[in-house]
């Protein structure tokens, strides 16, 4: 009987992981979703993330918080660009849209890309 290679699949948690920030959890969930959609294998994902973390760790000590997830996000974006899901200019345009939405949003209000007047 052949034992399946568990390293090639996304983790299956009995208990959900705990995240310090909501965006960390959202990024993790998006990564698992994109893996399940066949965008990349989990083995490829972990290899690319490991390489990116090692490279980032050469410049400064990662604390496992926002800096870790910033590397995670960049790695996911690079995979999406390599797979043709998006491109650099689209990513930059979306970042600018979010930056503008953040700047125009009053403190304490939800940030929205479209100014639809709803709160």
C-alpha positions in Angstrom: 0.0 0.0 0.0 1.4 3.4 -1.0 1.4 6.1 1.6 0.3 9.5 0.2 2.8 12.3 0.2 1.3 14.7 2.8 3.9 17.4 2.0 2.3 17.9 -1.4 -1.1 19.1 0.0 -2.2 22.1 2.0 -2.3 21.5 5.8 -5.5 20.1 7.2 -5.8 21.5 10.7 -7.9 19.9 13.4 -7.8 23.3 15.2 -7.5 26.5 13.1 -4.2 28.3 13.4 -4.1 31.5 15.5 -3.1 34.7 13.8 -2.0 38.0 15.3 -3.8 40.1 12.7 -6.8 39.5 10.5 -4.9 40.1 7.3 -2.5 37.2 8.3 -5.4 34.9 8.4 -6.9 36.2 5.2 -3.6 35.8 3.4 -3.3 32.2 4.7 -6.8 31.4 3.6 -6.2 32.9 0.1 -3.0 30.9 -0.2 -4.8 27.6 0.7 -7.7 28.5 -1.7 -5.4 29.2 -4.6 -3.5 26.0 -3.9 -6.8 24.1 -3.9 -7.7 25.8 -7.2 -4.5 24.2 -8.7 -2.5 27.4 -9.1 0.5 25.8 -7.4 1.4 22.6 -5.5 1.9 22.9 -1.8 5.4 21.5 -2.2 6.3 24.3 -4.7 4.7 26.9 -2.4 6.6 25.8 0.7 9.9 25.7 -1.3 9.4 29.2 -2.7 8.3 30.7 0.6 11.3 29.0 2.4 13.7 30.6 -0.2 12.1 34.0 0.2 12.2 33.8 4.0 15.8 32.8 3.9 16.7 35.7 1.6 14.8 38.2 3.8 16.4 36.8 6.9 19.8 37.6 5.6 18.9 41.3 5.7 17.3 41.4 9.1 15.8 39.1 11.8 12.2 38.2 11.0 10.0 38.4 14.1 7.3 36.1 12.7 4.7 38.9 12.6 4.0 41.4 9.8 7.5 41.0 8.4 6.9 37.2 7.9 3.5 37.8 6.3 4.9 40.6 4.1 7.4 38.0 2.7 4.5 35.5 2.4 2.4 38.1 0.4 5.3 39.0 -1.9 5.9 35.3 -2.5 2.3 34.7 -3.4 2.2 37.6 -5.7 5.4 36.4 -7.5 3.8 33.0 -8.0 0.6 34.6 -9.3 2.7 36.7 -11.7 4.7 33.7 -12.8 1.5 31.8 -13.5 0.0 34.6 -15.5 -2.8 35.3 -13.1 -1.7 38.9 -12.8 1.2 41.2 -13.7 3.3 43.8 -12.1 1.4 46.7 -13.5 -1.9 45.3 -12.3 -0.5 44.7 -8.8 0.9 48.2 -8.6 -2.4 49.7 -9.8 -4.3 47.8 -7.2 -1.9 48.9 -4.5 -2.3 52.5 -5.6 -6.1 52.1 -5.4 -6.0 50.8 -1.9 -3.5 53.5 -0.9 -5.8 56.2 -2.2 -8.8 54.6 -0.5 -6.9 54.5 2.8 -5.9 58.2 2.5 -9.5 59.4 1.8 -11.1 57.2 4.5 -11.9 59.0 7.8 -10.3 57.5 10.9 -12.3 54.6 12.3 -14.3 54.0 9.1 -13.9 50.9 6.9 -11.6 51.4 4.0 -13.3 50.7 0.7 -12.0 50.8 -2.8 -15.2 52.3 -4.2 -16.6 55.4 -2.6 -20.2 54.3 -2.6 -21.2 56.3 0.4 -22.1 53.3 2.5 -20.8 53.0 6.0 
